Structures are given as structure tokens and as C-alpha cells.
Amino acid sequence: MRCTIEEAMTESEKAQQVMTALKSAEAAAPDAALQTLNGLMGLVRSPAAEQPIEVEEARSAAFLSICEIGKALHRGQPTEMLWPAAVSAAERWLALSK
């Protein structure tokens, strides 16, 4: 059985990678930001292993926040108000996964 890169990463490594990508995407042009966010979906969809409910909820909140930004970018809508919530959700996920 083959393991994907996402499956081999710890929850903390996933959260850290998401944080880094979010900060990069926020500063990028809309098309580049959307591409970066789409690349994060495998990291935020499922946990590395069974996690406490708080970690699961934080990861889910990060996933939903990223989806909201992606939808807005896809529709050409403003995203300035959405980034802080996504970063905050990812920060919480990272803090709880350590």
C-alpha cells in the first residue's frame, strides 16, 4: 500500500504547512492565491491520525475558512475580510496539534 505525502505528515506538520501557504497566498495575486489554496485541500481534509476533538474542530474550521476564501477568489469577490479568519483558524489548529 502506498502512502501519500499528506498521510505521512503529522497533524502539526500539516498545520504548519497550511499556515505558511496561507501567508504566501494572502500576498499573491488572486489566481496564484486560488491555486495555492486548492493545493492545501489534501492537507486540511483529513487528519494524520486520530486526533482529539478540539484538533479535529480546529482543522475543520481552517478547512471551511480556506474554502470561503477560495469561493470568493473564484467569483472575483473581495477577500480582505476573510484572510484573518483563515489565519486565525490555522493558528489555532497549529497550537492544538503540538
GUDO-182984 format. One line per 8 residues: their letters; for each residue x, y, z of C-alpha. Coordinates in nm, 4 decimals. Layout:
BEGIN
a> X,Y,Z  ...
! end
This chain:
BEGIN
mrctieea> 0.0000,0.0000,0.0000  0.1347,0.3413,-0.0974  0.1211,0.6344,0.1394  0.0633,0.9880,0.0130  0.2788,1.2730,0.1377  -0.0192,1.4120,0.3296  -0.0726,1.0795,0.5074  0.2924,1.0633,0.6147
mtesekaq> 0.2846,1.4110,0.7720  0.1959,1.4733,1.1334  -0.1009,1.6932,1.2185  0.1393,1.9636,1.3363  0.3374,1.9485,1.0104  0.0162,1.9819,0.8102  -0.0987,2.2805,1.0147  0.2426,2.4477,0.9800
qvmtalks> 0.2435,2.3983,0.6044  -0.1079,2.5425,0.5813  -0.0024,2.8471,0.7872  0.2968,2.9109,0.5607  0.0901,2.8710,0.2447  -0.1894,3.0955,0.3738  0.0528,3.3783,0.4436  0.2045,3.3367,0.0989
aeaaapda> -0.1352,3.3183,-0.0725  -0.2635,3.6285,0.1046  0.0142,3.8331,-0.0568  -0.0284,3.6720,-0.4007  -0.2381,3.7696,-0.6999  -0.5902,3.6197,-0.6938  -0.5186,3.3437,-0.9496  -0.1978,3.2400,-0.7722
alqtlngl> -0.3705,3.2544,-0.4330  -0.6525,3.0324,-0.5577  -0.4020,2.7808,-0.6924  -0.2177,2.7774,-0.3584  -0.5403,2.7303,-0.1634  -0.6514,2.4480,-0.3926  -0.3189,2.2797,-0.3198  -0.3975,2.2842,0.0529
mglvrspa> -0.7138,2.0787,0.0308  -0.5385,1.7441,0.0830  -0.3775,1.8787,0.3988  -0.6922,2.0119,0.5627  -0.9450,1.7463,0.4600  -0.8374,1.4638,0.6860  -0.6262,1.4214,0.9967  -0.2870,1.2473,1.0007
aeqpieve> -0.4174,1.0085,1.2657  -0.6998,1.0047,1.5164  -0.6914,1.3384,1.6955  -0.8662,1.4912,1.9966  -1.1977,1.6552,1.9080  -1.0515,2.0030,1.9644  -0.7861,1.9411,1.6981  -1.0480,1.7993,1.4594
earsaafl> -1.2667,2.1065,1.5105  -0.9738,2.3437,1.4582  -0.8726,2.1636,1.1384  -1.2324,2.1732,1.0164  -1.2549,2.5462,1.0893  -0.9355,2.6033,0.8896  -1.0779,2.3975,0.6034  -1.4021,2.5958,0.5968
siceigka> -1.2198,2.9291,0.6146  -0.9949,2.8318,0.3256  -1.2987,2.7205,0.1249  -1.4658,3.0582,0.1845  -1.1612,3.2416,0.0511  -1.1416,3.0059,-0.2450  -1.5069,3.0653,-0.3331  -1.4618,3.4417,-0.3089
lhrgqpte> -1.1471,3.4334,-0.5248  -1.3187,3.2134,-0.7820  -1.6114,3.4570,-0.8006  -1.3906,3.7661,-0.8118  -1.5252,3.8891,-0.4775  -1.3252,4.0766,-0.2124  -1.1283,3.8571,0.0273  -0.9662,4.1100,0.2604
mlwpaavs> -1.2089,4.0327,0.5429  -1.1739,3.6541,0.5015  -0.7977,3.6126,0.5412  -0.7788,3.6974,0.9140  -1.0339,3.4268,0.9994  -0.8461,3.1663,0.7954  -0.5114,3.2573,0.9503  -0.6644,3.2551,1.2978
aaerwlal> -0.8219,2.9123,1.2382  -0.4923,2.7739,1.1095  -0.3052,2.9218,1.4065  -0.5481,2.7555,1.6456  -0.5112,2.4243,1.4614  -0.1333,2.4544,1.4804  -0.1368,2.5396,1.8516  -0.3662,2.2473,1.9367
sk> -0.1777,1.9962,1.7234  0.1555,2.0449,1.9016
! end
